[in-house]
């Protein structure tokens, strides 16, 4: 029987570099209070956000992704020619065709490589990281650029108090490459299609709608088990996690999930990402951007064991344990 040639698999994968980008325009709670019936105190109490960044009309999602992706490649010590595939996790492109990834790859200088978008909303980066890790392990690509990029301001009603106070624009990126040891654990992921109505965009001319209380209840009760499953799949104990970086959806959700992890053995000194306070909810960009910000601030170090978990519209969720580059 004819035997097909297959790529040679590698032992493990790792995150080699990180990068992120935020627009310059800062929108404070006080700015929002001047526009709608809200206040700094009300926003802080309900979602924990103080500031968020919003892109100008002529600054595109692709522009932000290019900047974050270029930074991640440089941080990895690579050049665009070293990248074998590009994945952009996003749910906010203005049109479904053309995709973001092909445009981003070309502008960065990654020529003729496979490039595709992945839409798992706020879980998108963890989904894409899992796909990229599997691609590298299987020998399909040596290095994969993974970008989470969102321009949520294109899809948010600026006068809707339930969403305008939460969502923001940004991009975060990571380069995944081969490793002699596994520095990216297996993915604990899934979806709840029976709950899709919790977060929706009804049609082409509608804004994002969110059933806030339903999402809050789901996230605060169902995401900690996903995070613990990712820890189990990685073959470690909760006490071995140095850093917890959940999707930055809402500070109350972040702290509720962290509390559940503490109850299951996570250390009290585990560092917890709270990037949402100054960045808002940036969907698929929030996890890689928080990682990049925390490393730059010296809050985390190379080699730290980091637990990631993303969750959002779909309802989709995914988590994995990684080592900080």
N, C-alpha and C positions, 0 to 999 in steps of 0.2 A: 504494500500500500504506500502511496506517495506520502511523504512526511513534509509538513509545512515547517518552515523556519519561524521561530518565535524569538522575541527579544530576550536577553538574559536578565532575569530579575535581580534586584539588589536586596541586601539584608534589611535595610531600614531607610527611613527618611527623616529629615529635619527641616525646621525653618531656618533659613540661612540669613535672611535680612528682612527688615521692616521699613515701612515708609507711610506717611500720612499727609493729608492736606485738608485745610479748612479755609473757607472764604474769609476775607478781611472784615466783612460787615458783621458787627456784633449787635444782636438784638437783646436787650435786657428785659427783665420783668417790668421795669418801670416804663420802657418803651411800649410794651404791650398794654399796660394799664392805661396809657394815654389814648389807646385806640379802642379798647373794649372794656366791658365790665369785669375787671379782675384787679388783682393787686399782687405786689411782690410777696407778701405774706401768704396769700391764698395759693399761689403757684408753688412756693417752697414747701408748704405743708402737704400738698397733694402729690407733687411729682419730684420735688427736690431740685428743680432746675433754677439757676440764677441767670445764666446767659446761654444763648445759642447763636450759631453762625448761619447766615443766609446768603446765598450767592446772588449776584446781580443777574438781571434778566439775560444778559449776553454771555454769562459764564456757564458753560455747558457741563453736564455730568461727565462727558468724555474728557473735557479739559482737566477736571479735578482728578479723574482716574489716571490720566497720563502723568501728572505731577507725582501722585502717590506711588505709582508703579515705578517710575524712574528712580525715585528715592530708594525704594526697596531693592532694586537691582544694584545700585551703587553701594548700598549698605551691605549687600551680600558679597561684594568684591567681584561682581561679574559685569559683563557688558551685554547689551541687547542681543548680540549674536549668540550668546550662551543659552538664551531662553528657548525652550522647545515647545511651549504651549502657553496660551494666555486664557485665563478664565476670569470673567467679570461677573461678580454676584451683584445683582441689582433688581429692583422692582419699580424703578421710576424713570426709565427711558421715556422720552416724549413720544416715540413711535417704536413699534416692535421691530421694524426693518428700516435701515440696517441695524445690526446689533452693535453694542458698544465695543465688544472685545476686538473685533477686526479693526475698527478705527483706532482704538488705543494701541494695539500691537504695531500698526503701521506708523503711527506718530512717534512711538517710542523708538522705533528702529528694529522691531522684531519682525523680520520679513518672511512671509510665506509660511509661517507657523500656524498650526491649528489654533483657532480663537473662537470662543463661544461664550454666550451669556448664560447665567444660571439664576433662576428666580425661585428662591425659597424665602423671600422677604427678609425679615430680621434674622432668620437662621441661615441666610445665604452664605455668609463667610465660612461658617463651620461646615456646611455642605460642600462648598467649593474646596476647602482645605482637605476634606476627606477624599474627594475625587482626585485632587492633585497628588496627594500622598499615594493613592493607589496607582495612579499613572506612573509615578516615578518608581515605585516598588516593582511594578510589572515590566519596567524597561521601555514603556511607551514614549516617555520623554525624560531627559536627564534633569532638566530644571523647568519648573512650572511657576509662572507668575500668577498669583491669586490676588484679585482686587475686589474689595467691597466698596461700591460707590453709589451714592444716592443724592438726588436733587429733589428732596421732598417738598420744597417750596413750590415746585411746579404743580403739585397735587394736593396742596393744603389750602383750604379756604382761610384767608388771612383774618377773617372776622369770626371764625368758629373757635370759641374759647376752649372747646374740648380737644382740639387738635393743634391749633396754632401755637399754644403754649409749650407743646411737647416736641414737635418735629423740627429737624434742622438739616443742613447740607454738609457733606464731607466725603472724603475717600480715605481708605486705609488699605495697605497692601502688604503682602508677604511673598517671599520667594521660597519655594519648596525644592529641596534637592536630595541627593542620595546620602546615606550615612551607614557606617559600619554597624551601628546600633540603632534601635528604634527610638527616635526622639519625638515621634508623633504617634500617639496611640490610636487604637481602633475607634471608629465613630459609634456613638450611641445615638441613633436618630430615628425619626418617625414623623407621623402626621395624624391629625384629627380632622378628617374631611367632614365629619358631622358638625363641626363647629366653624365652618368657613364664614358664616354670616357675621362672626364677631368683628372681623376687620375686612372691609370691602372698598372697592372703587366700582361703582355700579356700571358706568359706561364711559365712553371717551370724553364726555364733557362734564363728568362728575368729579368731586373731590373725595379724598379718603374719608371713610366713616369708620369709627371705632366704637364698639360697645365697651366702654372703659371698665366698668365694674366686672363684666364677664371675663374680660382678658385678665384683669387683676386677680380675680379668684382662681382662674386656671393657672396662671403663672406662679402664684405664691404657693400653690399646693402640688402642682404636677412637675415643675422644673427641677426641684431638688432631687427627685428620684432619677431623672435623666442624668444629672451631673454625677450622682453616685454610681450609676451604671457605667458611665465613662471611666470613672476611677477603677471600678472593678475590671472592666475590659482591659485596662492598661496594666493590670496585675499589681496594683499598689493599694495602700490603705489611705483613707481620708487624711490621716495625720501626716502623710508624706507630701501633701499639697502645700506649696509655699505661697502660691498666688491664685486668687480666684477672679476670673474676668468673665462675667456674664454679659450678655447683651444689655446695653445701657438703655433700658426701656423706661424706667421709673425708679427713683432712688428707694422708694418704699419696697418695690419688688426685689431690687438688689439686696437690700438688707434682710428681707424676709427669707429669701433663699439661703443667704449666708448663715442666718440663724439656724436653719434646718440642717445645714452641713455641720455646723458646730455641734449640734445635738447628736450627730452621727460620728463624731470623732475628729472632725477637722480642728486644727490648732487655733487657739484664741489669737495667736499672733499671725495667722494667715492674712496676707495682704489682700485687700478687696478693692477692685476697681470702682471708682466713683467719678469717672470722667463725665458722666451725664450732667453734673452740677454746672460745668462751664461749657459743655458741648451740646447738650440736649440729646434727643433720641435721633440718631443718624442711621437707623436700621442696619443694613449689612456692613456699613462702614464702622460701626461702633466698637466692635471687638478688636480688630487690628489697630484702629486709631488709639484706643485706650492702652493697648500694649505698647505702642510706640511712644505715647506720652509718658507712661509710667517708667519706661526704660530711660528716656531722656531726662526725667526728673530724678533718677537715681533711686526710685522706689523699688525696683526689681533689678536683678542682676543676671548675667549670662549663666545658664545652667539651672536656674530656678525651675522647679516643677510647677507648671501653670495649668489650671483647669479652665477650659473654655466651655461656654454653653450659650447657644443662640436659640431664640424662640420668637415666633410672631405669626403673621398672617398665614393662613393655610388650613388649620393652624399647624405650623411646621416647627420642629425642634431638632437640635443636634448638639452634641458635645464631644470633646476629646481632650485628652491630657497631652501637653506638649512641653518641651524644654525651651526656655527663653534663649534666643540666639545671643 
